[in-house]
């Protein structure tokens, strides 16, 4: 399933990866994931785009996302899960990007994780802005399909006065027909990053997201502010979605 968004040469939004991986280098599961989004001015997002990219837009608008979840079973290639460091909690703040080849992606403003080894390795190897944080996750309810369950995420960066985040959501009913905007926000098949002055693109693939609507019960967040968007999270999110998760892989695109 796909539809063409505005932007000429920009690739269509698809519910499965438009560029299947030639080789999967890193695999993992993204579980119990919440997507909270707020509209931000396009020019504000543009300040944080790597050279060679620009903000991706939907109907002339762009968004900042706050995404807490559980990372589970990380491993290299076809190998086993990495012991201890393969499973951890993460919360990322992300923007939406498109490059000169029309590839849609995300730009991470920050990624908080509760495994120091993961933080150091991702900074050194991938050049991603990981931060070490104290984090907790809980879920209350046994509804079967998730509807009515309450999920809570907390993160506090280590260090005096460091940014923190507390999010509580109530899971709603499954979405059988996500809106075009909901697909645009969730269907992202790679990340853009700048390293040593060069633009890099790392593609990923995973099954179609199983999505639920959700209600934001508590959003007390400083991570989006620390990422360069003050006051944004003081207003209600424009979109709140939850997913039980998907298996995912990063790797090399087809030649």
N, C-alpha and C positions, 0 to 999 in steps of 0.2 A: 504494500500500500504506500503511495507517495502522492505528494502534491507539490506544485511549484510555488515557491514563495517569491516575493519580489526580489529583484537584484540581478536580472539578466543572466550572466554566466554562473551565478551561484548555484551549486548543486541542489537538487530537490531535498525536501525533508522526507526521510524514509523511516519506517518502523523497524527495519533491519539494516545492518551495515551495508552501505553502497559500495564499499571496497573490501571484500573478504580478505582476511589476512593470508599472506603467502606463508609466513612462519609465525607461530605464536611464541613469543619470548617470555611472557609473564602472564600467568593466569591467577584468578582470584574470584571470590564471590562478594558481591555488594548486597548486604542483607539489611532488612528493617530500616529502609532508607526513607527519609523525609526530604521533600523539596519545597522550600519556602522561597518565594520570589517577590521582589519589589521593582516596579518601574523606576529607572533612573535616567537622567538626561543623557542623550547620546554623546554629547560633547564631554560629559563627565566620565563616561566609560572610555572614550577615545584616549584619554590621558594615560591609560594603563595598557593600551594595546601594544604588543611588540611591533617593531618596524616590519612592514610587509603585511600587516593585518589591519582590519578596521572593525568596529563594532558590527556584529550581525544584528539585524532589526526585523521585527515582525510588525507590519503595519506602521512603519516609521518609528517604532518604539524598541527600546532595549531594556534589559533587566539585570539585576544582581541577584545571585542565588546563594542561599545558606543551606548547606546539605550535610546533615549529620547521619551517620550510618555505622554499621558493623562491617569491617573488612575481615573476611574469613578465608582460610585455606590458601593463602598466597604461596605460589611456587613457580619455579622456572621451567619453561617448556613443558615436557611430559613428566618431569620429575615429581617427587613427593612434595607435600606441603613443607615449607620451611618451619622447623621446630621453634616454638616460642614466639618468634617475630612474625610468623605467617598470619596470625589473627590478632586484631587490635581494633580500637575505636578510632573513628576519624570524623572530623567536621571540616568541610571546605567552604570557602567563599569563592564564587566563580562568576566570570563574565562570559559573554557570548561573542564569538569572533568569526571572521571569514577572511581567507587569504587571497592572494592574487590568482590562484588556481581555482577559486570558487569553493574551496573545501571549508565546510562549516566545522566549528570546534568550540572548545572552551579555553579560556585563559584563567588560570588559578591565581587569585590574589593571595590566598593563604590556604594551607592545609595543616590542621592540627591533628596530632596523633599521640597516643599514650605509650608508644614504644620508642625509646630513645634511639635504638639501633636502626629502626625504620627511618626516623627523621634524618639521622646522619647519612645513611646510605642514599636516600632519595635526594638529599641536597647535593651530595657529591657526584652521584652517577647520573641522575636525571636532571639536575639543575632546577628542581622544583622547590617552592618556598614553604617547606614543611617546618612546623614548630612543635616543640615538645610541650605537652599539656597533661594535666590531671583530668581524667574523663570518666563519666559514668553513663550507663544505659540501663533502663528498666522498662518493662512492659507489663501492664496489668489487664487481665481479662482473658477469657477462654471462649471466644465467640465462634471459633472454627474458621470463618472466612476473614476474621480480623475486625469486622465492623463493630464499633463500640469500644474496642480496646483503647487504653490510654498509654501512650509511649512518651518517655521522658529522656532527654539527653542533657548532660551538662559537660562543660569544658572550661578549664581555667589554665591559661598559659602559666608556666612556671616563672617565678620572679615577682618581686614586689610590684604591686600596681598593674600587673599584666591584664590583658583583655580576657573577658570571660563570656560565656554564653549559657543560657538556660532556656530550653525549648520543651514544651509539653504540647502534644497534639492528641486529638481523639480521631481515630480512624473511622472513615465513613464507608459507604457501600462501594463495591468494585465498579470501576468505570468500564462499561462495555464499548463506549464510543468517545474516547478522549477528544476534546476540541482541538482545532488546529493549533491554537496557542499552546495547549498542554503537550501536544506532540513536539512542537518546536522547542519547548523548554527541556524536554526529556530526551529527545532523540539526537544525541550528540556522539559522533563517531571518531573523535580524535581530540588531541589537545595541542595548542600552539604554545611555544615557549621560546624565549630568546636566550641563547647561551654563547658566550664569547663573541657577542655581536652578530650572531647568525640566527636566523629564524629556523626553528625545528618544528616538525609535525609528527606526532606519535599516534597512529590509528589504533582503534579498538573495535571489538565486535562482541555482541551478546544477543540473546533472544529478545523479542519484543517485550518491553516493560509491562508487567501486570500492575496497573495503577488503581489506586483508590482515591476518592476525594477525602479530604481531612479538614478538621477544624483546628486552628491554632488557639489553644487554651492559654498558654503562657509563652511569650517571646520577650525575654530579657537578655538582649544580645549586645555585646561590644565588639565582636569580631568583624562585623560589617563596617562599623565605624573605623576600626583599626586598619581596615583594608582601603580606606579613603572615601567612605560614604557616610559621613556623620548625619545623624538624625533620621536616617532612612528607616531603621527598625523601630522607631517610636510610633510609626503608623502601622495599621494592620497590613499583613501581606496581601499582595494582589492575587496570589495563587498559592494554594497549599495542597500538596499531593503526598501520598505515602505508597510505598511498594514493599511487598515481602522480599523482593530482590531478584537478582539474576546472576548466573555465572558469567564471567567476562574474561577477555584476554586482550593484551596489548602485543603488538608485534610489527612485522614488516608487511607493507602492502604489496599487492601484485606488481610485477614489473611493468 
